[in-house]
Amino acid sequence: MEDINILIQKLDWDTPVEGRENAIKKLQYVNDDELHLLLQPLSKGHWDGAAEVILNIGYPRVKSILPELLIWIQDLNWPGADKVSRLLREIGDPLIPYIKNVFIHNSDDREWIWWIFERIIDQWNTEQISQIQKELIQLSKGRVNDVKYRTGKI
């Protein structure tokens, strides 16, 4: 495989389509210990291509970078965030400890919490939601309007 840093540079929006698509294909074979290099690399012009690679790699290979993928959806306006949120939504149960961690340590980041609800939790089943019930109750204390309450899901 070509040097990973050169391939990542080719993920830029300004790279001709053929070169960008070729880089995306090749980067799917990156070593697991190099996956972190795809996390919002270089400039925002590279992020969408990197998200495409991560989406194509999929779970369980991306397990080692799940916390950082959650960080990527702090703002859904960031390039690639929509793709990353789709991947995270599909992961389900293995993502629960990382979401709990965000809720416990970042409860004041209302935008991030909103995107986690909007893009992930709203798609979950009752069993998955019950696994984060304690954290949901903590989040809702004094801020009932910030937490979406679903009858029968909490």
N, C-alpha and C positions, 0 to 999 in steps of 0.2 A: 504494500500500500504506500502511496505517496506520503510525504510528511504531513502529519495531521494539521499542523499550523497553516500550511499552504492550502490544504483543502478547506479549512475553516474560513480563510480569507476569500475563497471563491463562493462562499455562501452569501456574499453581499448582494443587495438588490441590483447594483449596477453591473454585476457580472452577466455576460451574455447567457441566455437561458440554457443553452446546451452545456456550458461550463458549470453552471450552478447545479443543474440536474445531475451531471456526472459526479460532482463533489458530494451531493446528497446521497447518491447510490454508494459511493466508496466509503463514506463516513459511517454507514450502517454497520461496517465491519470493524469499527474502532474497538480496541481492547477495553474491557470493562473498567480497568484502572485509569482509563483516559476519558471516560464519559463526562467527568466534571468539566472538561475543556469545552463542552458543548453548552454549558450553562451561561446563557446571555453573553456570548463571546464578543470581544472587540467592541464594535459600535452597534447601535440599534439596527443598522442596515443589515447586520448578519443574523439577528435574532430569529427572524421568521424562518430562515433556512435551517438554522440549528434546531428549532422546534420541530420542523418537518423531519429531520433526521431522528430526533428523539421519539417522535410519534411512530416512525417506521421501525425503530429498534424495539419499542414496546416493553411491556412488563412481561416477565420478571427481570429482564436484563437491567432496567433502569432503577431497580430497587435501591441501589446504593446512593442515588441522588434524589430520592423522593422529597426530603425536606427542602432542598433547593428548588425543586420543581414547584412546590407549594409557594415558595417565595415569588416565583415567576408570575403567579396570578394575583399578586398584591394589587396590580393595576391591569385590568383587562384591555386597556388601551395600548399596552406595551406590545410590540411586534411579537408574534408567536404565542402570546398568552392564551388565545382562544384554542389553539391546537393543544397546548399543554393541558388546559382545563379539560378537554375531551378525553385525553389519556388518563388523567387523574380520576375522572368520573368513572371510567371503566375498571379501574383497579379495585375499588370497593374496600373490603375488609382490611387488607394490608395497609391501607392509607390511614386507618382510624387512629393509631397511636400518634401519627404526625399531626393530624388535625387537632387531636386533644392537646398536644403540645402548643400549637398555635393559639388555641383558645385560652390556655392557662397563662402563657407568657406574653401574649400580644392582644389581650382583650380590649385594649384601648385603640387598636387599629381598626376602626369601624369599617373602612372601605375594604380591607382585606377580609374581614369576617363576612361582610356582605357578599363578596365574590365567592367565598367558599360555600356559603349557603346557596347562592344563585346558580353556581356551576357544578356543584358536587352534591351537597346534602339534599337539596330539593329533589334529586333523582334517586335517592336511596330508599330502601325498603324500611319497614318498621323495625326489623331486627338490627339493622345497621345503626339506625338513629338511636335505638335504646342503648347501644354501646357507648354513646357519648352523652347520655342523659344528664349525668352529674355536671359535666362541663356546660351543657346548655342551660341548666338551672343557674349555675354561677354567672354565666353571661347575662342572663335575663334579670338578675337581681338589680332592681332600680332602673332597668332599661327594657321594660317589657316590649316596647315598640321596635327594638333593634333585633329581636329574635323572632323568627317566623314560627308561630305556634301552629301545629297541625293536629287537629283533634284526632286522637287515637294513635298518633305517632310519638308522643312524648309521655 
